[in-house]
Amino acid sequence: MRSVRKHYYTPHVKKTTRLGPKPWVPSADPDQAPAERVLAVLAEKSRPVTTADLVAEVGFHANTVRAHLQELVEAGLVTVRAVAPSGRGRPAHEYTITDEGRAVPRVNDPAFAEYRGLTTAFASYLMARTQDPADEARQIGRAWGTQLASERPEHSESPQELVLPLLARLGFTPVPPDTSPADEGIALRTCPLLELAEQMPEVICQVHQGLVEGALARGGAVSTEADLRPFSEPGACRLYLRETMPQ
């Protein structure tokens, strides 16, 4: 994967315009209700999914899933549209999570808790003990992203589908673009380590850059270049995934 330009937070922005994401806030509920489980699965998807898809993933009865989907639609957390059937029968329905749905706090994921504690511990160490903390942080992020991606089932996925579930689990609230993914990028609406990222962007943001690179490499997307632009706009960081020609 080719080297990517480093985009760091600049402190010279006017105080009235805050760039970057909001802090990620986990749910206080230690248990995940069935409706929250359905919503969490939808948050990991880059395309609409059917009731059958959700039943296969969450393991609930179809009627239970439909009831929770209706509840989520009425709350404005999910949208639904009818799709003409390929043959005879009733139209199928496809569901997509809304921005409001993505912003709903999730129950702490074990991977997130592990990530937060580890990153906080080594960030200060890298800043104090290494000559190039950004490069070291990026290498650590790559190794960790490779490990997390290896925990997912082996099947063909697009680069966006590889990274969205991982980013959702870790508390980034990723919002994929409606069209032209390469041009618009993925908006990261929250950051699980926002305070630390503002203090040491050259470490924390490079861990996140490497995290995506490692996940892409482990998933076989070796020709995809990841370009994370921290604090690039009000309310979000922006992640671009671009196809490159093999070297």
N, C-alpha and C positions, 0 to 999 in steps of 0.2 A: 504494500500500500504506500502510495507516495506521501511525502512529508506534507503536513498541513500547516498553513499559516496560523500563528498564535494570535488570538483575539482576546485581549484582556480588558477587564473593566477599567475605565478611565474615570478618575475622581473629579474631573474638571467639568462635569455636567451640572447644569443649574439644579439647585436643591429642589425647585418646584416641580421638576420633571424626573421622576424616579424611573430608571431603566431596570430591566430585568424582571425575574419572576417574583412571586410571593413566596413566603416560607411555607413549607409543607406542614400540615397539622394532622397528625394521626387521629383516628377515632378513639374516644375514651372507652368504647365498648370492647371488652376483651373477646367477645364472641361475635361471629359474623352471621347475621340473620340471613335467611334464604334469599330475600330480595337484594340484600347487599352482595351476596355471592353472585347472583345474576348480573348485577351492575358491574361488579369487578371483572367478570369475564368479558362483558361488552367493552369495558375500558381498554382491554388488551387487543381489540380488533381494529384493523384499519379499513374494514369494509363491512357492509351490512350483513347480518346473520339471521338465519331462520330459527323458528322455535325448535325444530329438530336438531339444529346445530347446538343450541344451548342445552337441550335435554341431554345430548351426548356428553357434554362437558361437565355439567353440574351434577348429573346423576339423579335429578328430581323427576317426579312424574310429570308428563306433558301438561296435564291440567294445572298442576302447581306452578310450573314455569309460566304458563299463559296468564295465570292470575297475578303473578308478581310482575310480569311485563306490563299488564294493564295498569297496575298500580304505579309503575315507574313512568309510563306514558302520561298518566293523569297528573303526575307530579312535575312533568316537564323535564325529566331526566333522560328520557328516551323518546325517540320518534319512531313511527311505524309507517310502512307503506305496503300496499297490496301488490303482489306480483302475479301476473297471469300464469296459470298452470301450464306445464308442457303438454299435458294431455287432458283427459276429463278430470273433473273434480273441482273443488273450491280453490280460489286463489290462495297462494301462500302469502305469508307476511314476513317482511324483513325489518329488522330492528337495528337502530343506530343510536349510540349514546350521544347526548348533547354536551356542549361545553359545561353546562350546569351539572350534568351527571358526572363528568370527569373531575369536577371540583369537589365532589362529596368526599369527605375524609374516609380513608380506608383503615381497616384493622391492621395493626403492625404486622408486616411480613418478616419472618426470621431473617431473610436476606437483607432487609432494610436495617434491622437492628444491628446486625453484624457489620454492615457497611458503615453505618454512622459512627459506631464506636471505634472501628479500626482507622477510618479516615481521619477522625479527630486526633487520634493518638500519633499517627505518623506525619501529619502535615507540619507540625511544629518541628519535628525532628529533621525533616528534609530541608526546611528553611534554614535551620541552624547548622546542619552538618554536611550538606552536599554542595558541590560547586554549581550544579545545574539542577535545581529542584524541580523545574518544569519537566525536563526530560525524564527524570527518575519517577515523578508522579505519573507521567503518561505510560511508562513501562509497567508500573504497578497496576494501573487501570486496565491495560491490555490483558495482563495475566488474569485479573479478576473477572473481566468481561468474558474471557475464554472459558473460565470455570463455570460461571453462571449459565452461559449459553449451552454448555455441554449437558446441563440438567434437563434441557427441553427435549421432547421426542425428536427423533431423526426423521424429518420429512422436508420436502422442498418448500421454501418460503421466499418471498421477495425480501430485499434488504429492509424495507419498511416494516414488514411483518416480523422480521427477526428482532428488531430493536424495540418496537412499541410495547410488547408485553414486559420486557425487562425494565424499561423506563417507567412504565405504569406501576410495577411492583415496588420500585425503589422510591416512588414519591415525586416524580417529575411532572405528573399530569400532562402527558404528551398529547397534543392535538394535531392530528395529521391534516394536511391541506385537502380541500375538496377536489382540486384539480392541479395538474402540473406539479407533482411532488418535487421534482428536481429544482424548479424555479422558486417555489414558495417555502419549502422546507417544513420541518415539524416544529411547532411552537411548544416550548417547555414552560408551562404556566406556573409551576411551583418548583421549589428547590429544597431538598431535605437538609441541606447544609448551607443555607443562604448566608447566615451571619459569618460563617467561616470562609465562604467563597468571596464575600466582600472584603474580608481582611487579607486573604491569601489566594487571589484568583489564579496566580501562576502555578499553584499546587492543586487546589480543589478542582478548578475548571479543566485542568489537564488530566486529572484522574477521570473525569467524566468523558473527556475526549477519548482517552485510551479505552475506557469501558466500552464505548460504542465500537471502536476499532476491533477490540478483541472479540466481541460478540459477532461482528460481521465476518471476521476471519474464521471463527469456529463454525459459522453457519455456511461457509463456502462462498460468501460474497466477496471474493478476493479482488474483484475489479471495481468495487464500490469505494469511493473516497468519502470519508466522514469529515465534515467541517462544522464544528461547534462554535457558535458566535455568542459568547456570554454577554449578558446585559446589553443586548443589541437594540432593544425596543422597550417601550413601556409595557409592563406586564408579562414579559417573556424573554427567555433566551431562544435562539433559533438554531436548529440542527439541519444541515443540508446533507443529503445523500446523493452523490453524483456518480454516474458510471464513467469509468476511465478506460482508456485503451491499455491492455496488458503491456508491461514493459518488455 
